[in-house]
Amino acid sequence: ERFDLFKRAATSVEPAVKQGLISNLIVVDDSESNLIEEFCTSKTWIVYKRVANRNPGLNRNEAAIISKADYLLYLDSDNYLNNYEGIRTLKEFVQSELPDLISISCGTEYTTKFYRKFHKKRIYPIFYFWVKIGEVQHLVRRHILLRHPYRVVKGYTLDAPDYLWSRIIPESSHYFFNERIQNYMTYEDSISNISYRLKAYPQFWNYKMASKELIMSGYILTPRLFEVLFKALSYKVISIVHNIMLSAKKNLN
């Protein structure tokens, strides 16, 4: 099942490669099966490497080292590209504006309509307390990731765009693309299928460390710091409530 998900994700990149929107697909494989390797090595547009990391953040760091591109767009193996016109818009923007980081909406067509009530443009700079619903993926300059690789703290990968942005804020130009370029394939333990209750603690670590980075960069008593601290506290509360509910459920049983 996992290989079928990966194959769907990988083949969704091929049209973008053929249209010249993406140079190639880099696959960092930490699976125990040989199916992914056999598939990748049969495709000329895939750069493949087998690793033993078993951690998404470390694998993304590896992809940044392998790549020769100026920009990297990450795609989870349970997702697939489906908006090639949107990818073309991103590429044209990247070529003209040279941004450091673009957060990309993972919302629905309804959230896109909501965003456009606030901004007429499809891509716009991110300001303090920017309007965002749900998850985002991100497109980032490769040299940024080489200087600021993803970190793992207490087993949690710090890969949220907000955390990355808080580390590069003194040097970055950060934008938001208000429509999604991918869709999801969910399975029982898929990242895309995990409830916010289970994501809460990892997200808490992302925002806790983001606030630390902002303070170390001198962004004290700023709206951005208060926003990040508020998100960290919110996810901490959700995590605590979730643990209390689990404990109560065990006691009832």
Solvent accessible surface area in square Angstrom, and as a share of the most:
residue,aa,sasa,rsa
1,E,146,0.65
2,R,106,0.39
3,F,44,0.19
4,D,93,0.48
5,L,18,0.09
6,F,15,0.06
7,K,91,0.39
8,R,111,0.41
9,A,4,0.03
10,A,2,0.02
11,T,51,0.30
12,S,10,0.07
13,V,5,0.03
14,E,46,0.20
15,P,47,0.29
16,A,0,0.00
17,V,30,0.17
18,K,156,0.66
19,Q,83,0.37
20,G,41,0.40
21,L,17,0.08
22,I,40,0.20
23,S,83,0.54
24,N,58,0.30
25,L,28,0.14
26,I,33,0.17
27,V,14,0.08
28,V,26,0.15
29,D,5,0.02
30,D,39,0.20
31,S,31,0.20
32,E,155,0.69
33,S,48,0.31
34,N,90,0.46
35,L,90,0.45
36,I,16,0.08
37,E,61,0.27
38,E,109,0.49
39,F,23,0.10
40,C,1,0.00
41,T,95,0.55
42,S,80,0.51
43,K,67,0.28
44,T,144,0.83
45,W,30,0.10
46,I,14,0.07
47,V,59,0.34
48,Y,45,0.17
49,K,81,0.35
50,R,86,0.31
51,V,27,0.15
52,A,98,0.76
53,N,56,0.29
54,R,154,0.56
55,N,20,0.10
56,P,67,0.42
57,G,0,0.00
58,L,72,0.36
59,N,18,0.09
60,R,38,0.14
61,N,22,0.12
62,E,34,0.15
63,A,10,0.07
64,A,1,0.01
65,I,108,0.55
66,I,43,0.22
67,S,6,0.04
68,K,193,0.82
69,A,33,0.26
70,D,108,0.56
71,Y,36,0.14
72,L,16,0.08
73,L,45,0.23
74,Y,28,0.11
75,L,42,0.21
76,D,43,0.22
77,S,32,0.20
78,D,3,0.01
79,N,6,0.03
80,Y,31,0.12
81,L,7,0.03
82,N,71,0.37
83,N,32,0.16
84,Y,54,0.20
85,E,103,0.46
86,G,0,0.00
87,I,7,0.04
88,R,99,0.36
89,T,27,0.16
90,L,1,0.01
91,K,68,0.29
92,E,104,0.46
93,F,36,0.15
94,V,15,0.09
95,Q,118,0.53
96,S,80,0.52
97,E,93,0.42
98,L,101,0.50
99,P,0,0.00
100,D,14,0.08
101,L,0,0.00
102,I,0,0.00
103,S,0,0.00
104,I,0,0.00
105,S,0,0.00
106,C,16,0.09
107,G,11,0.10
108,T,66,0.38
109,E,113,0.51
110,Y,154,0.58
111,T,20,0.11
112,T,17,0.10
113,K,123,0.52
114,F,79,0.33
115,Y,1,0.00
116,R,93,0.34
117,K,169,0.72
118,F,113,0.47
119,H,55,0.25
120,K,194,0.82
121,K,148,0.63
122,R,68,0.25
123,I,15,0.08
124,Y,13,0.05
125,P,61,0.38
126,I,20,0.10
127,F,135,0.56
128,Y,94,0.36
129,F,121,0.51
130,W,27,0.09
131,V,48,0.27
132,K,56,0.24
133,I,73,0.37
134,G,35,0.33
135,E,63,0.28
136,V,20,0.12
137,Q,17,0.08
138,H,7,0.03
139,L,17,0.09
140,V,0,0.00
141,R,56,0.20
142,R,58,0.21
143,H,73,0.32
144,I,1,0.01
145,L,3,0.02
146,L,79,0.39
147,R,130,0.48
148,H,34,0.15
149,P,56,0.35
150,Y,6,0.02
151,R,100,0.37
152,V,57,0.33
153,V,34,0.19
154,K,159,0.67
155,G,61,0.59
156,Y,65,0.25
157,T,19,0.11
158,L,0,0.00
159,D,31,0.16
160,A,13,0.10
161,P,12,0.08
162,D,4,0.02
163,Y,2,0.01
164,L,1,0.01
165,W,24,0.08
166,S,0,0.00
167,R,21,0.08
168,I,0,0.00
169,I,21,0.11
170,P,91,0.57
171,E,77,0.35
172,S,30,0.19
173,S,42,0.27
174,H,14,0.06
175,Y,40,0.15
176,F,0,0.00
177,F,0,0.00
178,N,0,0.00
179,E,23,0.10
180,R,66,0.24
181,I,0,0.00
182,Q,4,0.02
183,N,41,0.21
184,Y,66,0.25
185,M,29,0.13
186,T,77,0.45
187,Y,36,0.14
188,E,163,0.73
189,D,101,0.52
190,S,0,0.00
191,I,98,0.50
192,S,35,0.23
193,N,80,0.41
194,I,55,0.28
195,S,44,0.28
196,Y,101,0.38
197,R,119,0.43
198,L,105,0.52
199,K,33,0.14
200,A,0,0.00
201,Y,70,0.27
202,P,41,0.26
203,Q,27,0.12
204,F,27,0.11
205,W,15,0.05
206,N,6,0.03
207,Y,10,0.04
208,K,88,0.37
209,M,24,0.11
210,A,0,0.00
211,S,7,0.05
212,K,105,0.45
213,E,22,0.10
214,L,0,0.00
215,I,81,0.41
216,M,139,0.62
217,S,47,0.30
218,G,54,0.52
219,Y,55,0.21
220,I,101,0.51
221,L,141,0.70
222,T,26,0.15
223,P,62,0.39
224,R,2,0.01
225,L,9,0.04
226,F,107,0.45
227,E,9,0.04
228,V,1,0.00
229,L,73,0.36
230,F,138,0.57
231,K,42,0.18
232,A,7,0.06
233,L,112,0.56
234,S,37,0.24
235,Y,35,0.13
236,K,64,0.27
237,V,76,0.44
238,I,64,0.32
239,S,9,0.06
240,I,80,0.41
241,V,72,0.42
242,H,20,0.09
243,N,86,0.44
244,I,108,0.55
245,M,109,0.49
246,L,78,0.39
247,S,58,0.38
248,A,49,0.38
249,K,130,0.55
250,K,151,0.64
251,N,124,0.63
252,L,158,0.78
253,N,147,0.76
